[in-house]
């Protein structure tokens, strides 16, 4: 048992007694910690370390390398005093580049040179703030210098903002194709398909490449008012892009003319500049559409093949195909709804696919976040609204506390049996 004798205040004796007591308390606490807790107490000063690294970069203290970054096509040069060790920890290219020299001259595109300070800061601190216009140049720098963690981070940022409806989907798609980022390419395609009406009415539509246009025209999950809207969007693109005859006619043949009512087809033939120029290339498809509308689906299928994509409706928002459904209290409301489609009794023998579009409010506008397809019940889609968190009032799926759905009923004609004449 430790003994503590008398000593004068302020003497070494009292100081030693205090140390002894502190030591006993500390050992007791350690024993209690070992006996009562599975893990030790964490002491986290990482923010202090990050602040020191930021100061090291900002002040250039003890720097041993100099990076001179020149924007291509200009005389503008930005100088960065950095540290070989920290650059080399993240980038094999920097490690090799600076192994035998203390100064390096780098040429970067203007947009990359403009964000090079953010790129370097990430190498020191592991964090940065990204704006939409900076995503591609930062991803380019991360790719060039082999900073895999930043590559993944920026790609995740781009995909998240696409889902939120605020990313430049067309520009990011072309960038993803150029860099071989398949995940980003697919995210861009999905966003463009589900929000095609908004994209076709924006300045981005003029930047769509022939390859991207073809990818979109082949999809059956495009969300737009009707097939006529897609034709008008294509015609506007043809007027801006002025592609070759082969590209134009290939695109026009991807329109699903049987999905356009005969009265509108007559108007197109009479007024469309695209059809006036390329009409012979789609004459057989227009005849096919008129024949399809002239008979019931079951009768038409006895003489013609209905397995082609021309007979598969896309996700049309027009009243003839479905209806919006706004549920004001989705956490408790399980009401049913009813509506009529354009198909009547002559649709005998046709099966139907139901599609539910789920909207979300992003940056002040409604965008499609999910599309679920089923035949009888939404329970067929096991993940139906699984991530919506409708109990939370600030859920991104709730617009003014309401859930916005759009219900679409699509006839599936390929189930009809084709009988030879």
N, C-alpha and C positions, 0 to 999 in steps of 0.2 A: 504494500500500500504506500503510495508516495506521501512524503511528508513535506510540508511547506513551513519553514521557520520564519521568524520575524526579521524584517529588514526595514531600513529607513525608506520613507517615500522617495521615489525617484532613483533609488539605488539599483545596481545590477541585480541584486537579489530579487527585488520585486519584478524586474523585467524577466528574469529566468523563471520565476514562479508563473508568470503569465504565459510564457512560452510552453511551460510544462502542462498547464491546464488546457491551452489550445491544442497541444499535441494529443492529450487524452481525449478531448472532445472529438477531434478529427478522427482518431483511430476508432472511437466508439461509433461515429457516424459511418465510417467505412465498413465496420463490421455489420452495422444495421443495414447498410446498403447491399452488402453481399448476401445477407440473410433474407432481406425483404423485397429486393427488386431484381428482376431478371436482367436488366441492363443498367449500365452506369448513366450518370447525368451527363448530358451533352453540353459542352461549352462551344458556342458557335460565334466566331468573330469573323465570318467570311465577308460580311459587308465592310468591315474595317480593311481587310486585305484588298478587296475590290477598290476601295477608295484610294489606298496607297498605290495600286497599279495605275489607276486613272491619273493620279498626280505624277507618277513616273513617266507616263506617256505625254501628258500635257507639258510638263516642265523639261522633259528630255534629260533628266538627271542620269548620269553614268551611261548614256547611250553609246553604243559602239558601232552602229551602222546608220547610214543615211540613205533614204529612198527618195529619188527624184522622179515624180510622176508627172508625165507630160500628156496632156489631152491631144489626141490625134488631130492633126490638121490645124493646130494652134501653137502659139508660142507660150501658152500658159503652163507653168511648171509649179507643182506643189511639192514642198520639201517636208519630209517626216523624219525626225530623229527617233530611232527605235533601238530595240535590243535584240541582238541575234538569237539569244536563247528563247525568248518568248515567241518570236516569229517562227523559229524552227520547230517549236513544240507542236504547232498546229499545221505546218505546211512543209512537206518534203521539198517542194520547189524552192521555197525560201531557204531551207537548210542547205540545199545544193548551191543556190545562187550566191549565198553570202558566206560560203565556207572559206573562200580564199580572197575575199574583198570586203571592204567596209563601206562601199558606196555602190549603189545600183541605180541605173537609169531605166525607168519603166515607161512603156508606151501603152496607153489605155484609151478606148473610145471615150468620147466626151461624157456620156452619161455615167460610165464607170469611174472616170477620173473625179467626177463631181461627188461621188459617194465613197471615195477611197478612205476618207477620214473615218467614216463609220465602219468600214471593213477592218481597218487597223485597230479601231477601238474594240471591236468584237474579239480580236486576237488577244487583247490584254484583259478584257473584262468578261467575255462570254455572253454579252448582251448588247442589243441595239434596238433602236426604234425605227420601224419600217413604214414608209408611206407607199401608196399604191404605185406611184411612178418610179419608185426606187427598187421595186421587187426584182425586175429583170436584171438591171445592172449589178445588184448585190449577188444575185444567183450566178451571174457570169463570172464575177470575181471569185466567188467561192468555188466554182467549177474549175476555173483556170489555175488557181493556187492549191487546189486539192483540199479545201477545208470542208470535209464531209458533213460535219455537224451543222454548219451554216447553210450548206446546200439543202439539207433536210428541213431545217427550220424555215427557210424562205419558201420552199415548195409547200410546206404545210400551211404557211400564211396565205399563199396564193389559193390553195384549194379551199381553205376556210372562207376566204373572201368571195370566191366564186359561189360557194354555197349560200353566202349571205347576199348575193346579188349585187355586189359593188365592184367586182373586179372586171378589168377590160378583157373579157373572155376571148375575143377574136385575136387580139395581140398576144395574149398568153398562150393560146392554142398554137399559133405559128411558132412561137418561141419553143414550146414543148416539143414540137415536131423536129425543130432544128437541133435540139440538144438530146433528143431520144428519151425524154422523160415521159414514159408511157402513162404513169399514174396521173400526172398533170394533164396530159392530152385527153385522157378519158374524162377527167373532171370538167374540163372545158367543153368537151362535146356534150356531156350530159346537161350542163347548165344551158348551153345554146339550144339544145333540143327542147328543154322544158320551158324556155322563155323566149322562143323564137319571135313571137309577135313584137316584143319590146326591142329585141336586137335588130330586127328588120326595119324598124322605124327609127333607129339611131344612126349616128355617123359611122359606127363600127361596121355596118353592113357593107359599106363601100370598100372596106379593107379585106373582105372575105376572099380567100384565094379560090381558084377553081377546084383544087383538091378538097378544101374544107366544104365548099358548096356541095360537091358530090357526096361527101360523107353525110351531110345533113339530109339531102334529098332522098337518100336510101333508107332513112330511119322511119319506123312506124310510130315511134313515141314522141314525135314532134307535137308540141302544144301550140295551137293557133286557132283562130276563129273557124276557118274552114279551108278546104283545098284551094278555093278561089283566092284567098289571101296569100297563100304560098305562091300561086301563079303570078300575082301582081308583084310580090317581093322578088321573084326570079326575074320578071321583066324589068324591074328597076335595076337589079344587079347587072343584067345584060346591057342596059343603057349606059351604066357607069364603067363597067369593066371592058366592054367591047372585046369579048374573047373571040377566038377563032370560030369558024362555022361549026367545026366538029364538036367543040366544047359546048357551044350554044345548043346544038341539036341534041346532044347527049343529055343535057340538063332538062330541056323541054320534054324529052321522052320519060323523064323520071316523075313528072307530074301525074297524079292518079286521076285521070279524067273521068272515070266512072263515078267518082265521089262528087262531081260537080253537076248540079241539076241541068237539064237540057236547055232551059231558058238562058242560063248564064253561059252555057257553051255557045249558043247562038250569038250572044253579045261578044264573046271573045273572038269568034271567027270574023265578026264584022268590024271590030274596033281594035284588036290587039296588033300593035306594030310588030311584036315578036312573031306572031302567027302569020302576019302578012309576009314576013321575010322567010320564015322557016316552016310554013304550013305543010308543004309536001312531006317533010320529015316526020310529022306526027299525024298525018291524015288517017293512017290505019288505026291509031289509038282513039281519035275522035269518033270514027265509025264504030269502033268497039264500044265506046261510051254510050252512043245513041242506041245501039242495039241492046245494051244492058238495061237502059231505062225504059225500053219499049216493051219489056216482058217481065214477068215475075222472076225472082232469082231462081226458083226451082225450075221453071220452064227454060230459062236461059242456060242453066247448068246442064240441061239435056243435050245441048248442041255445042257449047263452048266450054273451055277450061277456065275455071274460076280460082285456080290455085295461085295465080300470079299476085304480086304485091299490089297491082293496080286495083284489086278488089278488097284490099285490106285498109279500112279507115285508120286514119291517124287519131290523135287526141283532139277532137274538134270541140270548141267551146260554144259554138252556135246553138241556139235553142232547139234546133231540129235533132241534135245528138245527145242532149243532156240538159243539166240545170245546175246552177250553184246552190249550195246548201250552207247556210250560216247557222252555226249552233252557238247560242248565246251563253250557255252554261255547260260547257263540254265536260266538266268534272262529274256532273250528275245527270246531264240530259242525254237520254238514249232514245229520243223521239225517232219516228220514221218519217220519210218524206215520199212524195209521189210526183211524177211528171210524165209527159208524153214525148215520144220520139217520132221521127218521120216515118218509121216503119209501121205498116198496117197489116191487115190480114193476108196480103200477098207475100208476107215473109214466112209462110209456112215452110217448115223443114230447115229453117236457118237457126243456128245456135248463136248465143250472144255472150260477149265478153264485157264485164263491167270494169270500169277504171275509175279510181278515186284519186283526184289530184289534191294535194295538201298544200295550202298557201301559207306564206309567212311574210310578215312586214319587215322589210329591210331598207334602211335609208329612205323611209317615207313612201315606199312603193311595195306592192304585193308581188312576190315572186313565188314560183312553184318550187317547193323544197323536196317533195316526194311524189311518186306516182305508184299506186298499187293496183294490180290487175287480178281479177278473180272471176269465176263463173257463177257461183251461187252466193257465197258469203265472204265478207272481209276476213273471216277466221282462216280462210285458205292462205292468206298472207300472214305468216307467223309473226312477222315483225311490224304489223300494222300499228302505227303511231307509238311504237315501243320507246322511242327516244323523245317523245313530245313533252313529257312532264306537264300535263295539263292541270295538275293540282297547283302548280306555281303560277301566281298571277302575272308575273313578268316573263312567262315562257315566250320564246320567240315565235311560237306557233299561234299565239293568241293575238288578234288584232282588235283592240278596244274590248278585251276580255272575251272575244268570240273566236271560235274555230271556223276558218274558212275552207270549205271543201267544194269541189266541183265533181259531180257525178256524170259519167259518160257511159252510154250503152253502145257497143259496137257490134254489128252483125259479123259473123264469121262464116263466109260463104264457102270456104274450101271444104267444109264438112259435107256439102251437097255431093251426091253421087253423079258423076258425069256418065251419061248414056250415049253411045254413038248413034248417029242418025240411021 
